[in-house]
Amino acid sequence: MGELIIYSGHGICRIDGISEKEISGVSRYYYDLHPLHAASLKISIPVDNKSILMLDLIQRDEAEKIIQSFRLPGIPWIEKITERNYTYSNIVNTGNRQEIAKIINTLMRQKLKLERNHKKFSQQDQRLLISTQQILFHEIAISLETSYEAILDEVNHIIQADFDGENYDESRES
């Protein structure tokens, strides 16, 4: 007990224990957990429920690889917002951190591009970006024994430097 996991939708949670509960005359075992960001929230999840996504925290080496992945482009930008939201949300729901990082990477780059052109980033994209950053960057921070802010700053720096380099190269070709 005390183990940290990723629980879909709630982010990083601590397992407080396993308890037996009877609901509607059926007795089952449940994981008792609470999100780190909301210690007063208690969540019970059936131990035998296979449809619920619970993942172990990533290890240090995987966290470092994910940070480095921001040096590369993310996934292709999808112009149609409904298709983009559907596609990106489905990828996020798989729990694959490398793929989630690609979504975050793409959203961060698109946001920066739009801001530099004095255009707005959609609220839907902003919500997805913030929610995925919150979960993934907190998880990376725990794995690397640092803060969420330090991870966010490092990723912003990587993307900013890459973006500035791309713009520099484009301006030289003109």
C-alpha positions in Angstrom: 0.0 0.0 0.0 1.1 3.6 -0.5 2.0 2.8 -4.1 1.5 5.6 -6.7 -0.4 4.8 -9.9 -2.0 6.7 -12.7 -5.7 6.3 -12.7 -7.5 7.5 -15.8 -9.1 10.8 -15.4 -7.7 11.5 -11.9 -4.0 11.4 -12.6 -1.6 10.3 -10.0 -3.2 8.5 -7.1 -2.0 6.8 -4.0 -3.4 3.3 -3.1 -4.5 3.5 0.5 -5.6 -0.1 0.8 -8.0 -2.8 -0.4 -11.3 -3.3 1.2 -14.3 -5.6 0.9 -17.6 -3.8 0.2 -21.1 -5.1 -0.3 -23.1 -3.2 -2.9 -26.6 -4.4 -3.9 -26.0 -7.7 -2.1 -22.8 -8.4 -4.0 -19.5 -8.5 -2.1 -16.4 -7.4 -4.0 -12.9 -6.2 -3.2 -12.0 -2.6 -4.0 -8.8 -0.5 -4.3 -9.2 2.5 -2.0 -7.2 5.4 -3.4 -7.0 9.2 -3.5 -5.6 11.6 -6.0 -2.4 13.4 -4.9 -3.9 16.7 -6.0 -7.1 16.1 -3.9 -6.3 14.1 -0.8 -9.8 14.4 0.6 -11.3 12.7 -2.5 -11.6 9.0 -1.9 -12.1 6.6 -4.8 -13.0 3.0 -4.7 -12.3 0.8 -7.8 -13.3 -2.9 -8.1 -10.1 -4.9 -8.1 -11.5 -7.2 -10.8 -12.7 -4.4 -13.2 -10.6 -4.8 -16.3 -12.1 -1.9 -18.1 -10.6 0.7 -15.8 -7.1 2.0 -16.8 -4.7 1.9 -13.8 -1.0 2.2 -14.7 2.2 2.1 -12.7 4.3 5.3 -12.7 6.9 5.4 -15.4 10.5 4.8 -14.4 13.3 7.4 -14.6 14.7 6.2 -17.9 11.3 6.4 -19.6 10.7 9.8 -18.1 14.0 11.1 -19.6 13.1 9.6 -23.0 9.8 11.4 -22.9 11.4 14.7 -22.2 13.9 14.2 -25.1 11.0 13.3 -27.4 9.9 17.0 -27.3 13.0 17.7 -29.5 11.2 16.0 -32.4 7.9 17.0 -34.0 4.7 15.6 -32.4 2.0 14.0 -34.4 0.4 15.6 -37.5 -1.9 18.5 -36.8 -5.5 17.8 -37.8 -7.2 20.9 -39.1 -10.8 19.9 -38.4 -11.4 20.5 -34.6 -13.9 17.8 -34.1 -11.8 15.2 -35.8 -8.7 16.4 -34.0 -10.4 16.3 -30.6 -11.7 12.8 -31.3 -8.4 11.4 -32.6 -6.2 13.1 -29.9 -8.6 12.1 -27.0 -8.6 8.4 -28.2 -4.8 8.4 -28.2 -4.8 10.0 -24.7 -7.2 7.3 -23.4 -4.8 4.5 -24.3 -2.5 5.7 -21.5 0.6 5.3 -23.7 2.9 8.1 -22.3 5.0 8.4 -25.5 1.9 8.9 -27.6 0.4 11.4 -25.1 3.7 13.3 -25.1 3.4 13.6 -28.9 -0.1 15.0 -28.5 1.2 17.5 -25.9 4.1 18.4 -28.2 1.9 19.0 -31.2 -0.6 21.1 -29.1 2.3 23.2 -27.5 3.9 23.8 -30.9 0.5 24.8 -32.5 -0.3 27.1 -29.6 3.1 28.8 -29.9 2.7 29.2 -33.7 -0.8 30.7 -33.3 0.4 33.1 -30.6 3.3 34.3 -32.7 0.8 35.0 -35.5 -1.5 36.8 -33.0 -4.2 34.1 -33.4 -6.2 32.3 -30.8 -5.7 28.7 -29.6 -9.1 27.0 -29.3 -10.5 26.5 -25.8 -11.0 22.8 -26.6 -7.3 22.4 -27.5 -6.3 24.4 -24.4 -8.4 22.1 -22.1 -6.8 19.0 -23.6 -3.3 20.5 -23.4 -3.7 21.5 -19.8 -5.3 18.2 -18.6 -2.7 16.0 -20.4 0.2 18.2 -19.2 -1.0 18.1 -15.6 -1.0 14.3 -15.5 2.0 13.5 -17.6 4.3 16.3 -16.3 3.4 15.5 -12.7 4.2 11.9 -13.3 7.5 12.7 -15.0 8.3 15.1 -12.1 7.8 12.3 -9.6 10.0 9.9 -11.6 12.8 12.5 -11.9 12.4 13.8 -8.4 11.7 17.3 -9.4 8.7 19.6 -9.7 5.9 19.9 -12.3 7.1 23.5 -12.9 10.6 22.4 -13.7 9.4 19.8 -16.3 7.0 22.4 -17.8 9.9 24.9 -18.0 12.2 22.4 -19.6 9.7 21.3 -22.2 8.8 24.9 -23.0 12.5 25.7 -23.4 13.0 22.7 -25.8 10.0 23.6 -27.9 10.8 27.4 -27.9 14.5 26.7 -28.9 13.4 24.4 -31.7 10.7 26.8 -32.9 13.2 29.7 -32.9 15.6 27.5 -34.8 13.0 26.6 -37.4 12.0 30.3 -37.8 15.6 31.3 -38.0 16.3 28.8 -40.8 13.1 29.9 -42.7 14.2 33.6 -42.5 17.7 32.8 -43.8 16.2 31.1 -46.9 14.1 34.2 -47.8 
